[in-house]
Amino acid sequence: MDNNDEQLLRGRVYGQDHDHPGPRPGQRYVELVGGPLDGLLLDITGWTQGEIDGGVALPTELGQFGAGGRAMYDPRPGDRRRFDWSGDIP
């Protein structure tokens, strides 16, 4: 594990219990970059390549549309460990 991997593992995981916010061994994560969920990790363990390539719309109360809104994140070209924010949707 290199220094970048160690820094990534220090983050909080989106949707994880506040009492156990960190990553778990054996899981696969990407970092969310930008937008309302910036800096959180997303657990993509078990996702197919098609699911990863399609990006995600994650429920969050922190985005432009408040409760019920979703933040959209897409995989960063050339960097399989990061998803970039592409906007909010209701």
PDB file as gemmi writes it, atoms N, CA and C in Angstrom:
CRYST1    1.000    1.000    1.000  90.00  90.00  90.00 P 1                      
ATOM      1  N   MET A   1       0.856  -1.184   0.000  1.00  0.00           N  
ATOM      2  CA  MET A   1       0.000   0.000   0.000  1.00  0.00           C  
ATOM      3  C   MET A   1       0.890   1.232   0.000  1.00  0.00           C  
ATOM      4  N   ASP A   2       0.672   2.150  -0.960  1.00  0.00           N  
ATOM      5  CA  ASP A   2       1.502   3.351  -1.001  1.00  0.00           C  
ATOM      6  C   ASP A   2       0.869   4.463  -0.159  1.00  0.00           C  
ATOM      7  N   ASN A   3       1.564   5.589  -0.063  1.00  0.00           N  
ATOM      8  CA  ASN A   3       1.122   6.707   0.770  1.00  0.00           C  
ATOM      9  C   ASN A   3      -0.244   7.224   0.335  1.00  0.00           C  
ATOM     10  N   ASN A   4      -0.525   7.286  -0.983  1.00  0.00           N  
ATOM     11  CA  ASN A   4      -1.832   7.749  -1.469  1.00  0.00           C  
ATOM     12  C   ASN A   4      -2.954   6.833  -0.997  1.00  0.00           C  
ATOM     13  N   ASP A   5      -2.707   5.523  -1.032  1.00  0.00           N  
ATOM     14  CA  ASP A   5      -3.719   4.575  -0.553  1.00  0.00           C  
ATOM     15  C   ASP A   5      -3.977   4.769   0.937  1.00  0.00           C  
ATOM     16  N   GLU A   6      -2.934   5.021   1.708  1.00  0.00           N  
ATOM     17  CA  GLU A   6      -3.107   5.218   3.148  1.00  0.00           C  
ATOM     18  C   GLU A   6      -3.932   6.461   3.430  1.00  0.00           C  
ATOM     19  N   GLN A   7      -3.693   7.541   2.677  1.00  0.00           N  
ATOM     20  CA  GLN A   7      -4.475   8.760   2.867  1.00  0.00           C  
ATOM     21  C   GLN A   7      -5.938   8.523   2.510  1.00  0.00           C  
ATOM     22  N   LEU A   8      -6.192   7.780   1.450  1.00  0.00           N  
ATOM     23  CA  LEU A   8      -7.557   7.483   1.023  1.00  0.00           C  
ATOM     24  C   LEU A   8      -8.303   6.719   2.114  1.00  0.00           C  
ATOM     25  N   LEU A   9      -7.644   5.796   2.778  1.00  0.00           N  
ATOM     26  CA  LEU A   9      -8.291   4.968   3.786  1.00  0.00           C  
ATOM     27  C   LEU A   9      -8.609   5.705   5.080  1.00  0.00           C  
ATOM     28  N   ARG A  10      -8.142   6.931   5.225  1.00  0.00           N  
ATOM     29  CA  ARG A  10      -8.436   7.701   6.438  1.00  0.00           C  
ATOM     30  C   ARG A  10      -9.796   8.384   6.381  1.00  0.00           C  
ATOM     31  N   GLY A  11     -10.433   8.388   5.221  1.00  0.00           N  
ATOM     32  CA  GLY A  11     -11.672   9.129   5.026  1.00  0.00           C  
ATOM     33  C   GLY A  11     -12.907   8.455   5.595  1.00  0.00           C  
ATOM     34  N   ARG A  12     -14.009   9.195   5.553  1.00  0.00           N  
ATOM     35  CA  ARG A  12     -15.316   8.675   5.954  1.00  0.00           C  
ATOM     36  C   ARG A  12     -16.002   8.089   4.737  1.00  0.00           C  
ATOM     37  N   VAL A  13     -16.844   7.111   4.973  1.00  0.00           N  
ATOM     38  CA  VAL A  13     -17.534   6.414   3.887  1.00  0.00           C  
ATOM     39  C   VAL A  13     -18.972   6.914   3.770  1.00  0.00           C  
ATOM     40  N   TYR A  14     -19.381   7.278   2.552  1.00  0.00           N  
ATOM     41  CA  TYR A  14     -20.751   7.722   2.285  1.00  0.00           C  
ATOM     42  C   TYR A  14     -21.734   6.641   2.736  1.00  0.00           C  
ATOM     43  N   GLY A  15     -22.758   7.060   3.482  1.00  0.00           N  
ATOM     44  CA  GLY A  15     -23.816   6.153   3.900  1.00  0.00           C  
ATOM     45  C   GLY A  15     -23.471   5.252   5.081  1.00  0.00           C  
ATOM     46  N   GLN A  16     -22.272   5.372   5.607  1.00  0.00           N  
ATOM     47  CA  GLN A  16     -21.847   4.515   6.721  1.00  0.00           C  
ATOM     48  C   GLN A  16     -22.309   5.104   8.060  1.00  0.00           C  
ATOM     49  N   ASP A  17     -22.515   4.249   9.010  1.00  0.00           N  
ATOM     50  CA  ASP A  17     -22.905   4.610  10.367  1.00  0.00           C  
ATOM     51  C   ASP A  17     -21.892   5.601  10.960  1.00  0.00           C  
ATOM     52  N   HIS A  18     -22.380   6.655  11.628  1.00  0.00           N  
ATOM     53  CA  HIS A  18     -21.491   7.658  12.228  1.00  0.00           C  
ATOM     54  C   HIS A  18     -20.598   7.071  13.314  1.00  0.00           C  
ATOM     55  N   ASP A  19     -21.007   5.982  13.928  1.00  0.00           N  
ATOM     56  CA  ASP A  19     -20.176   5.352  14.949  1.00  0.00           C  
ATOM     57  C   ASP A  19     -19.009   4.580  14.342  1.00  0.00           C  
ATOM     58  N   HIS A  20     -19.108   4.215  13.061  1.00  0.00           N  
ATOM     59  CA  HIS A  20     -18.072   3.459  12.357  1.00  0.00           C  
ATOM     60  C   HIS A  20     -17.883   4.068  10.967  1.00  0.00           C  
ATOM     61  N   PRO A  21     -17.376   5.322  10.907  1.00  0.00           N  
ATOM     62  CA  PRO A  21     -17.372   6.048   9.645  1.00  0.00           C  
ATOM     63  C   PRO A  21     -16.279   5.658   8.647  1.00  0.00           C  
ATOM     64  N   GLY A  22     -15.288   4.906   9.086  1.00  0.00           N  
ATOM     65  CA  GLY A  22     -14.147   4.633   8.225  1.00  0.00           C  
ATOM     66  C   GLY A  22     -14.324   3.439   7.319  1.00  0.00           C  
ATOM     67  N   PRO A  23     -13.383   3.294   6.388  1.00  0.00           N  
ATOM     68  CA  PRO A  23     -13.411   2.165   5.466  1.00  0.00           C  
ATOM     69  C   PRO A  23     -13.146   0.844   6.174  1.00  0.00           C  
ATOM     70  N   ARG A  24     -13.626  -0.235   5.595  1.00  0.00           N  
ATOM     71  CA  ARG A  24     -13.446  -1.571   6.155  1.00  0.00           C  
ATOM     72  C   ARG A  24     -12.480  -2.363   5.273  1.00  0.00           C  
ATOM     73  N   PRO A  25     -11.685  -3.211   5.885  1.00  0.00           N  
ATOM     74  CA  PRO A  25     -10.756  -4.037   5.096  1.00  0.00           C  
ATOM     75  C   PRO A  25     -11.518  -4.915   4.105  1.00  0.00           C  
ATOM     76  N   GLY A  26     -10.918  -5.131   2.958  1.00  0.00           N  
ATOM     77  CA  GLY A  26     -11.500  -6.014   1.958  1.00  0.00           C  
ATOM     78  C   GLY A  26     -12.534  -5.362   1.070  1.00  0.00           C  
ATOM     79  N   GLN A  27     -12.838  -4.082   1.288  1.00  0.00           N  
ATOM     80  CA  GLN A  27     -13.808  -3.370   0.461  1.00  0.00           C  
ATOM     81  C   GLN A  27     -13.060  -2.523  -0.571  1.00  0.00           C  
ATOM     82  N   ARG A  28     -13.763  -2.139  -1.623  1.00  0.00           N  
ATOM     83  CA  ARG A  28     -13.182  -1.311  -2.682  1.00  0.00           C  
ATOM     84  C   ARG A  28     -13.880   0.046  -2.678  1.00  0.00           C  
ATOM     85  N   TYR A  29     -13.098   1.120  -2.646  1.00  0.00           N  
ATOM     86  CA  TYR A  29     -13.644   2.467  -2.523  1.00  0.00           C  
ATOM     87  C   TYR A  29     -13.127   3.383  -3.620  1.00  0.00           C  
ATOM     88  N   VAL A  30     -13.944   4.416  -3.931  1.00  0.00           N  
ATOM     89  CA  VAL A  30     -13.495   5.545  -4.744  1.00  0.00           C  
ATOM     90  C   VAL A  30     -13.733   6.798  -3.912  1.00  0.00           C  
ATOM     91  N   GLU A  31     -12.942   7.823  -4.175  1.00  0.00           N  
ATOM     92  CA  GLU A  31     -13.100   9.098  -3.479  1.00  0.00           C  
ATOM     93  C   GLU A  31     -14.026   9.995  -4.285  1.00  0.00           C  
ATOM     94  N   LEU A  32     -14.983  10.633  -3.613  1.00  0.00           N  
ATOM     95  CA  LEU A  32     -15.876  11.600  -4.243  1.00  0.00           C  
ATOM     96  C   LEU A  32     -15.190  12.961  -4.215  1.00  0.00           C  
ATOM     97  N   VAL A  33     -15.091  13.619  -5.378  1.00  0.00           N  
ATOM     98  CA  VAL A  33     -14.341  14.865  -5.496  1.00  0.00           C  
ATOM     99  C   VAL A  33     -15.270  15.982  -5.964  1.00  0.00           C  
ATOM    100  N   GLY A  34     -15.325  17.054  -5.170  1.00  0.00           N  
ATOM    101  CA  GLY A  34     -16.155  18.202  -5.495  1.00  0.00           C  
ATOM    102  C   GLY A  34     -17.588  18.008  -5.023  1.00  0.00           C  
ATOM    103  N   GLY A  35     -18.375  19.075  -5.131  1.00  0.00           N  
ATOM    104  CA  GLY A  35     -19.785  18.990  -4.770  1.00  0.00           C  
ATOM    105  C   GLY A  35     -20.023  18.786  -3.289  1.00  0.00           C  
ATOM    106  N   PRO A  36     -21.261  18.463  -2.929  1.00  0.00           N  
ATOM    107  CA  PRO A  36     -21.640  18.387  -1.516  1.00  0.00           C  
ATOM    108  C   PRO A  36     -21.035  17.203  -0.762  1.00  0.00           C  
ATOM    109  N   LEU A  37     -20.561  16.194  -1.456  1.00  0.00           N  
ATOM    110  CA  LEU A  37     -20.019  15.008  -0.782  1.00  0.00           C  
ATOM    111  C   LEU A  37     -18.504  14.912  -0.917  1.00  0.00           C  
ATOM    112  N   ASP A  38     -17.876  16.030  -1.233  1.00  0.00           N  
ATOM    113  CA  ASP A  38     -16.435  16.088  -1.452  1.00  0.00           C  
ATOM    114  C   ASP A  38     -15.660  15.461  -0.298  1.00  0.00           C  
ATOM    115  N   GLY A  39     -14.744  14.584  -0.651  1.00  0.00           N  
ATOM    116  CA  GLY A  39     -13.875  13.968   0.348  1.00  0.00           C  
ATOM    117  C   GLY A  39     -14.386  12.661   0.918  1.00  0.00           C  
ATOM    118  N   LEU A  40     -15.665  12.344   0.716  1.00  0.00           N  
ATOM    119  CA  LEU A  40     -16.182  11.071   1.218  1.00  0.00           C  
ATOM    120  C   LEU A  40     -15.744   9.935   0.300  1.00  0.00           C  
ATOM    121  N   LEU A  41     -15.719   8.745   0.847  1.00  0.00           N  
ATOM    122  CA  LEU A  41     -15.428   7.552   0.075  1.00  0.00           C  
ATOM    123  C   LEU A  41     -16.743   6.859  -0.263  1.00  0.00           C  
ATOM    124  N   LEU A  42     -16.806   6.240  -1.423  1.00  0.00           N  
ATOM    125  CA  LEU A  42     -17.976   5.477  -1.845  1.00  0.00           C  
ATOM    126  C   LEU A  42     -17.554   4.025  -2.011  1.00  0.00           C  
ATOM    127  N   ASP A  43     -18.261   3.140  -1.343  1.00  0.00           N  
ATOM    128  CA  ASP A  43     -17.975   1.711  -1.419  1.00  0.00           C  
ATOM    129  C   ASP A  43     -18.518   1.165  -2.738  1.00  0.00           C  
ATOM    130  N   ILE A  44     -17.626   0.698  -3.602  1.00  0.00           N  
ATOM    131  CA  ILE A  44     -18.040   0.136  -4.897  1.00  0.00           C  
ATOM    132  C   ILE A  44     -17.749  -1.366  -4.959  1.00  0.00           C  
ATOM    133  N   THR A  45     -17.602  -1.981  -3.815  1.00  0.00           N  
ATOM    134  CA  THR A  45     -17.350  -3.417  -3.756  1.00  0.00           C  
ATOM    135  C   THR A  45     -18.479  -4.161  -4.474  1.00  0.00           C  
ATOM    136  N   GLY A  46     -18.130  -5.043  -5.377  1.00  0.00           N  
ATOM    137  CA  GLY A  46     -19.125  -5.845  -6.081  1.00  0.00           C  
ATOM    138  C   GLY A  46     -19.756  -5.175  -7.283  1.00  0.00           C  
ATOM    139  N   TRP A  47     -19.412  -3.929  -7.570  1.00  0.00           N  
ATOM    140  CA  TRP A  47     -19.974  -3.249  -8.732  1.00  0.00           C  
ATOM    141  C   TRP A  47     -19.343  -3.814 -10.001  1.00  0.00           C  
ATOM    142  N   THR A  48     -20.127  -3.910 -11.057  1.00  0.00           N  
ATOM    143  CA  THR A  48     -19.600  -4.302 -12.355  1.00  0.00           C  
ATOM    144  C   THR A  48     -18.916  -3.096 -12.995  1.00  0.00           C  
ATOM    145  N   GLN A  49     -18.113  -3.339 -14.013  1.00  0.00           N  
ATOM    146  CA  GLN A  49     -17.463  -2.230 -14.714  1.00  0.00           C  
ATOM    147  C   GLN A  49     -18.507  -1.310 -15.343  1.00  0.00           C  
ATOM    148  N   GLY A  50     -19.604  -1.864 -15.838  1.00  0.00           N  
ATOM    149  CA  GLY A  50     -20.676  -1.051 -16.405  1.00  0.00           C  
ATOM    150  C   GLY A  50     -21.304  -0.129 -15.374  1.00  0.00           C  
ATOM    151  N   GLU A  51     -21.503  -0.632 -14.163  1.00  0.00           N  
ATOM    152  CA  GLU A  51     -22.059   0.202 -13.090  1.00  0.00           C  
ATOM    153  C   GLU A  51     -21.094   1.321 -12.723  1.00  0.00           C  
ATOM    154  N   ILE A  52     -19.823   1.006 -12.674  1.00  0.00           N  
ATOM    155  CA  ILE A  52     -18.815   2.023 -12.352  1.00  0.00           C  
ATOM    156  C   ILE A  52     -18.777   3.079 -13.450  1.00  0.00           C  
ATOM    157  N   ASP A  53     -18.747   2.643 -14.699  1.00  0.00           N  
ATOM    158  CA  ASP A  53     -18.666   3.568 -15.828  1.00  0.00           C  
ATOM    159  C   ASP A  53     -19.877   4.491 -15.907  1.00  0.00           C  
ATOM    160  N   GLY A  54     -21.029   4.042 -15.410  1.00  0.00           N  
ATOM    161  CA  GLY A  54     -22.253   4.833 -15.467  1.00  0.00           C  
ATOM    162  C   GLY A  54     -22.348   5.935 -14.435  1.00  0.00           C  
ATOM    163  N   GLY A  55     -21.449   5.931 -13.454  1.00  0.00           N  
ATOM    164  CA  GLY A  55     -21.508   6.937 -12.399  1.00  0.00           C  
ATOM    165  C   GLY A  55     -22.683   6.700 -11.459  1.00  0.00           C  
ATOM    166  N   VAL A  56     -22.904   7.654 -10.553  1.00  0.00           N  
ATOM    167  CA  VAL A  56     -23.945   7.486  -9.536  1.00  0.00           C  
ATOM    168  C   VAL A  56     -24.669   8.803  -9.263  1.00  0.00           C  
ATOM    169  N   ALA A  57     -25.899   8.688  -8.784  1.00  0.00           N  
ATOM    170  CA  ALA A  57     -26.669   9.814  -8.267  1.00  0.00           C  
ATOM    171  C   ALA A  57     -26.974   9.472  -6.810  1.00  0.00           C  
ATOM    172  N   LEU A  58     -26.273  10.118  -5.890  1.00  0.00           N  
ATOM    173  CA  LEU A  58     -26.349   9.770  -4.471  1.00  0.00           C  
ATOM    174  C   LEU A  58     -27.278  10.706  -3.712  1.00  0.00           C  
ATOM    175  N   PRO A  59     -28.246  10.154  -2.977  1.00  0.00           N  
ATOM    176  CA  PRO A  59     -29.124  10.993  -2.158  1.00  0.00           C  
ATOM    177  C   PRO A  59     -28.315  11.793  -1.137  1.00  0.00           C  
ATOM    178  N   THR A  60     -28.641  13.082  -1.029  1.00  0.00           N  
ATOM    179  CA  THR A  60     -28.000  13.939  -0.041  1.00  0.00           C  
ATOM    180  C   THR A  60     -28.882  15.144   0.251  1.00  0.00           C  
ATOM    181  N   GLU A  61     -28.862  15.581   1.480  1.00  0.00           N  
ATOM    182  CA  GLU A  61     -29.574  16.799   1.866  1.00  0.00           C  
ATOM    183  C   GLU A  61     -28.678  18.020   1.713  1.00  0.00           C  
ATOM    184  N   LEU A  62     -27.424  17.813   1.361  1.00  0.00           N  
ATOM    185  CA  LEU A  62     -26.444  18.892   1.311  1.00  0.00           C  
ATOM    186  C   LEU A  62     -26.366  19.593  -0.036  1.00  0.00           C  
ATOM    187  N   GLY A  63     -27.001  19.074  -1.057  1.00  0.00           N  
ATOM    188  CA  GLY A  63     -26.905  19.635  -2.398  1.00  0.00           C  
ATOM    189  C   GLY A  63     -27.869  20.773  -2.653  1.00  0.00           C  
ATOM    190  N   GLN A  64     -27.897  21.215  -3.880  1.00  0.00           N  
ATOM    191  CA  GLN A  64     -28.707  22.350  -4.321  1.00  0.00           C  
ATOM    192  C   GLN A  64     -30.195  22.156  -4.046  1.00  0.00           C  
ATOM    193  N   PHE A  65     -30.691  20.927  -4.078  1.00  0.00           N  
ATOM    194  CA  PHE A  65     -32.122  20.667  -3.949  1.00  0.00           C  
ATOM    195  C   PHE A  65     -32.538  20.217  -2.560  1.00  0.00           C  
ATOM    196  N   GLY A  66     -31.616  20.211  -1.595  1.00  0.00           N  
ATOM    197  CA  GLY A  66     -31.945  19.858  -0.221  1.00  0.00           C  
ATOM    198  C   GLY A  66     -32.448  18.436  -0.091  1.00  0.00           C  
ATOM    199  N   ALA A  67     -33.314  18.223   0.913  1.00  0.00           N  
ATOM    200  CA  ALA A  67     -33.847  16.879   1.174  1.00  0.00           C  
ATOM    201  C   ALA A  67     -34.510  16.325  -0.079  1.00  0.00           C  
ATOM    202  N   GLY A  68     -34.172  15.116  -0.422  1.00  0.00           N  
ATOM    203  CA  GLY A  68     -34.718  14.484  -1.607  1.00  0.00           C  
ATOM    204  C   GLY A  68     -33.870  14.681  -2.851  1.00  0.00           C  
ATOM    205  N   GLY A  69     -32.882  15.570  -2.783  1.00  0.00           N  
ATOM    206  CA  GLY A  69     -32.007  15.800  -3.926  1.00  0.00           C  
ATOM    207  C   GLY A  69     -30.899  14.756  -4.005  1.00  0.00           C  
ATOM    208  N   ARG A  70     -30.252  14.727  -5.145  1.00  0.00           N  
ATOM    209  CA  ARG A  70     -29.143  13.790  -5.348  1.00  0.00           C  
ATOM    210  C   ARG A  70     -27.964  14.516  -5.973  1.00  0.00           C  
ATOM    211  N   ALA A  71     -26.767  14.097  -5.583  1.00  0.00           N  
ATOM    212  CA  ALA A  71     -25.527  14.617  -6.160  1.00  0.00           C  
ATOM    213  C   ALA A  71     -25.012  13.586  -7.156  1.00  0.00           C  
ATOM    214  N   MET A  72     -24.686  14.044  -8.362  1.00  0.00           N  
ATOM    215  CA  MET A  72     -24.225  13.137  -9.407  1.00  0.00           C  
ATOM    216  C   MET A  72     -22.695  13.131  -9.468  1.00  0.00           C  
ATOM    217  N   TYR A  73     -22.130  11.925  -9.530  1.00  0.00           N  
ATOM    218  CA  TYR A  73     -20.681  11.750  -9.613  1.00  0.00           C  
ATOM    219  C   TYR A  73     -20.360  10.760 -10.725  1.00  0.00           C  
ATOM    220  N   ASP A  74     -19.344  11.101 -11.517  1.00  0.00           N  
ATOM    221  CA  ASP A  74     -18.919  10.257 -12.635  1.00  0.00           C  
ATOM    222  C   ASP A  74     -17.450   9.886 -12.468  1.00  0.00           C  
ATOM    223  N   PRO A  75     -17.060   8.706 -12.952  1.00  0.00           N  
ATOM    224  CA  PRO A  75     -15.660   8.304 -12.827  1.00  0.00           C  
ATOM    225  C   PRO A  75     -14.750   9.281 -13.566  1.00  0.00           C  
ATOM    226  N   ARG A  76     -13.626   9.573 -12.942  1.00  0.00           N  
ATOM    227  CA  ARG A  76     -12.650  10.477 -13.552  1.00  0.00           C  
ATOM    228  C   ARG A  76     -11.868   9.721 -14.621  1.00  0.00           C  
ATOM    229  N   PRO A  77     -11.840  10.238 -15.839  1.00  0.00           N  
ATOM    230  CA  PRO A  77     -11.071   9.569 -16.898  1.00  0.00           C  
ATOM    231  C   PRO A  77      -9.602   9.442 -16.492  1.00  0.00           C  
ATOM    232  N   GLY A  78      -9.082   8.245 -16.604  1.00  0.00           N  
ATOM    233  CA  GLY A  78      -7.680   7.998 -16.295  1.00  0.00           C  
ATOM    234  C   GLY A  78      -7.365   7.829 -14.824  1.00  0.00           C  
ATOM    235  N   ASP A  79      -8.357   7.908 -13.953  1.00  0.00           N  
ATOM    236  CA  ASP A  79      -8.117   7.754 -12.510  1.00  0.00           C  
ATOM    237  C   ASP A  79      -9.250   6.924 -11.915  1.00  0.00           C  
ATOM    238  N   ARG A  80      -9.043   5.641 -11.800  1.00  0.00           N  
ATOM    239  CA  ARG A  80     -10.084   4.721 -11.337  1.00  0.00           C  
ATOM    240  C   ARG A  80     -10.430   4.892  -9.863  1.00  0.00           C  
ATOM    241  N   ARG A  81      -9.681   5.711  -9.133  1.00  0.00           N  
ATOM    242  CA  ARG A  81      -9.931   5.855  -7.698  1.00  0.00           C  
ATOM    243  C   ARG A  81     -10.746   7.084  -7.330  1.00  0.00           C  
ATOM    244  N   ARG A  82     -11.198   7.856  -8.321  1.00  0.00           N  
ATOM    245  CA  ARG A  82     -11.935   9.080  -8.024  1.00  0.00           C  
ATOM    246  C   ARG A  82     -13.158   9.232  -8.927  1.00  0.00           C  
ATOM    247  N   PHE A  83     -14.242   9.737  -8.333  1.00  0.00           N  
ATOM    248  CA  PHE A  83     -15.454  10.114  -9.059  1.00  0.00           C  
ATOM    249  C   PHE A  83     -15.609  11.621  -8.886  1.00  0.00           C  
ATOM    250  N   ASP A  84     -15.799  12.348  -9.986  1.00  0.00           N  
ATOM    251  CA  ASP A  84     -15.951  13.796  -9.942  1.00  0.00           C  
ATOM    252  C   ASP A  84     -17.424  14.196  -9.960  1.00  0.00           C  
ATOM    253  N   TRP A  85     -17.739  15.241  -9.201  1.00  0.00           N  
ATOM    254  CA  TRP A  85     -19.098  15.778  -9.127  1.00  0.00           C  
ATOM    255  C   TRP A  85     -19.459  16.400 -10.475  1.00  0.00           C  
ATOM    256  N   SER A  86     -20.663  16.105 -10.959  1.00  0.00           N  
ATOM    257  CA  SER A  86     -21.109  16.684 -12.224  1.00  0.00           C  
ATOM    258  C   SER A  86     -22.387  17.493 -12.073  1.00  0.00           C  
ATOM    259  N   GLY A  87     -22.892  17.640 -10.854  1.00  0.00           N  
ATOM    260  CA  GLY A  87     -24.066  18.473 -10.610  1.00  0.00           C  
ATOM    261  C   GLY A  87     -25.057  17.817  -9.674  1.00  0.00           C  
ATOM    262  N   ASP A  88     -26.104  18.549  -9.351  1.00  0.00           N  
ATOM    263  CA  ASP A  88     -27.170  18.073  -8.464  1.00  0.00           C  
ATOM    264  C   ASP A  88     -28.457  17.941  -9.266  1.00  0.00           C  
ATOM    265  N   ILE A  89     -29.287  16.990  -8.872  1.00  0.00           N  
ATOM    266  CA  ILE A  89     -30.596  16.815  -9.495  1.00  0.00           C  
ATOM    267  C   ILE A  89     -31.646  16.669  -8.390  1.00  0.00           C  
ATOM    268  N   PRO A  90     -32.901  17.049  -8.701  1.00  0.00           N  
ATOM    269  CA  PRO A  90     -33.947  16.932  -7.679  1.00  0.00           C  
ATOM    270  C   PRO A  90     -34.283  15.484  -7.355  1.00  0.00           C  
TER     271      PRO A  90                                                      
END                                                                             
